[in-house]
Amino acid sequence: MGKFGKEFLKGLILSNPVFVLALGLCPVLAISTSIDNALGMTLAVLIVLIGSNIIIAAIRKYVPGITRIPIFIVIIATLVTVVNLIFHARFPDLYESLGIFLPLVVVNCIILGRAEAFASKNPILNSIADALGITVGFMLALLMISFIRQILGTGNLSVFGYDFGNLPVLGENPIVMFILPPGAFLIIGLLLALFRRTGVMKGE
Amino acid sequence: MPAKNALKNAFPMILLTIVVAIAVTLLTFTDRLTRDTIEAQEEQKIQDMLSEMFPDMSRYDFEDEIYTIYSDGDKLGYAFIAIGKGYGGDINILVGLEDETTIKGITIISQEETPGLGTRITESPFIDQFMGLNIEDVALSRDGGQIDAITSSTISSAAVVDAVRTTAMEKVKLLKDCE
């Protein structure tokens, strides 16, 4: 299946950005409160990560070692702002739903992490595969956490306005803590422990 | 050759400066290109919200931060923006007035409340409570008013209620002074 497939697949489990690399935990904590948010954030990460990986892979041979981090940061921040403005002007509906996630992507260290660890050392095509794989891995982790938090914290399962209805017992008395930050720490910690213990995901 | 060495040492700095210069140019350019469209959209958004609140609206005036809504020649009511201090940041609320004492309805324009909890201030069970209320009655039920706070989001609920009441009172005073 070639190098492209390999670079793509490693992002799903072997170097899952959340559970193995433990990157981008800050936005994961903040927005994993509902499945809608999880998918919105994934889309924002996908757009920015592909863009930044392509640009950084393209210029990797010209960037000197000592100033590479500031250069990457300037490139990523510019990219996010430009994407943000263009979306605001051209795709207002998408911007309505992505509006809060795009600016958050700037502080998402997955983007800088992949620029530094992968795109600055690999050709463009492989960097695209890496971006896709990491995004899908990010989405899987985020969906898992959001699903648990939404169910426990609101007792309700609704996705994009389509309501699957309230759950018995939990719907009446949701455990509100799981929607709040402590719930995020607990769920992420427990899932991490579970994956390490069962050997599904190992640290690199 | 010291001159050549100096140039070599300065190269990363020069490159960084060039990258920043390109970034700034790109940002300025995109901003110029998109600013008008974005402003027009923001205005369109307010207009859509107004016509949803006043379905018979044919035009509106905007003066002294108050929208006056007309249907042909008749005055339908007023609307204005109230800003509340929520749990996560500012809550911008569009408030419609039927006349100088009655709330027509409210719409949340933007908010940064806790997802799943405070964000329920945007949903109809909460905002529908404001429809047709006397401004005096816009207070949480624990304070003797007519609005039930959202369970476990008292701060967000209170922020909306306080902003609507205080701003409505200010604007009504302003309207009365004008007459």
Interface residues (C-beta under 8 A of the other chain):
Chain A: I31 T33 S34 N37 Y62 V63 P64 I66 T67 P70 I71 V74 I75 A77 T78 T81 V82 L85 I86 H88 A89 R90 P92 I100 Q150 G153 T154 V176 I179 L180
Chain B: F11 P12 M13 L15 L16 V19 V20 A23 L26 L27 T30 D31 L33 T34 T37 I38 Q41 E112 T114 P115 G116 L117 S152
